Amino acid sequence: MPERIRQGLADQGVEIERTSVSTMTFGDLMHNHDDISEIAFLSIDVEGGELEVLESIDFEHFHFALVTIENNAGTPRLRDFMQRQGYEIFLDLGVDLMFVPSAVDQGNRTATRQR
């Protein structure tokens, strides 16, 4: 848990209990679905671990029409990462960022598919 969230909870008098759960990466989840590469919508809200989740996704294989990412910290790192993956801001809602494929990247994908 990010320190800013831990501190915010402590400031509110909330006690934190640690619980272990099984998790998997996006790639692990999609491993049994090799035929899927085009995904209409992806939403990521994992309380400060959004960049780690994004870094686990193979953007060469998976293409998203719309991606929403929680950005409570307001860090430019998420925006920069998504731009490097070929996405641009569609809407900045303050704590959430919405991305769509950039026009340049869309043109490249269309040209590649037509070959």
N, C-alpha and C positions, 0 to 999 in steps of 0.2 A: 504494500500500500504506500503510495507516495506520501512523503512527510507532510505536505501541505494539507492533505486530507486527514491524516492521523491527528495533526495538531488541531484542525477544525473540529473534529469529533471530540477530542479531549477538552477543548474550550467549551463545548456544549455539555460536558459531563457524561459523555457516552463512553461506556466501557467496551473495549475491543476484545473479542474472543477469536482466537485463531482456529480455523477449521481447514482441513486438507480436503481437496476435491480433485477428481481426475479431470484433466483438461486435454485438449488436442489442438493442434494448429489448424489453420484453414486448409493447408495442403493435406494434412492427415484426414480431415473431414471429407475432402473432395477426392481422395485417392480412389475410392470405389466408384467414382462417377467420371471416368476418363473422357466420356463423350460430351461433357459439359465444359464449355469455355466461355460462353457468353452468359452473363448474369445481369439481370435487369436492375437489381437494387441490393446494395450492401450497406448495413448500418453498424458502426463500431462505437461502442460506449462501454469501456472497461476500466473506468475510474483511474485514468492516468497512464494506462498501458497501451494506448492507441498506437503509438509509433512502433512499438514492439510487434503488435499484431500486423500492422501494415508491412513491416519488414519481413514477415514470414510468408507473405503472399507472392506467388510467382506471377507478376504482372505481364510477363511475356506470354503466359498461357491463358490467364484469366482476364477477361475484359468486362468492365462494368459500365452500364448506362448511367447510373447515378450512385454516388457514394456519399453517405452522411457520416461525419466523424465528430464526436464530442471533443471540444477543445477548451475545457474550462480554464486551463492555465493560460490561454491566449498565446501560446508559443507559435512562432512562425515555422518551426521545424516540420509540422504536419503539412502545411501549405507547400513548403519547399520540397518535401518528399514527394507529394502527389504531383507537383509540377514536373519533377524528374521522371515520373512514371507516365507522363503524357496526359495529365488531367489539369483542368483549370477550375477556379472558383465559379460556381453557378450562383450561390447565395451564401452570404455570411450572416448567420443568425446570432452572432455574438458567441454563445457557448457551443454552437454547432456550425460546422462548415459543410457545405454541400458542393460536391465536385461532379463534373461531367467530363467526358473525353474532350481534349482540346481540339479545335478545328483542324490544326495541322496534323495531329495524331489521327484523327478520324479520316482524313484524306489518305494518309499512309496505310491505314488498315483497309480501306476500300480498295486501294490500288493493289494491295497484297492479295486480297480475296479474289480479285478479278483475274489474277494470273493463272 
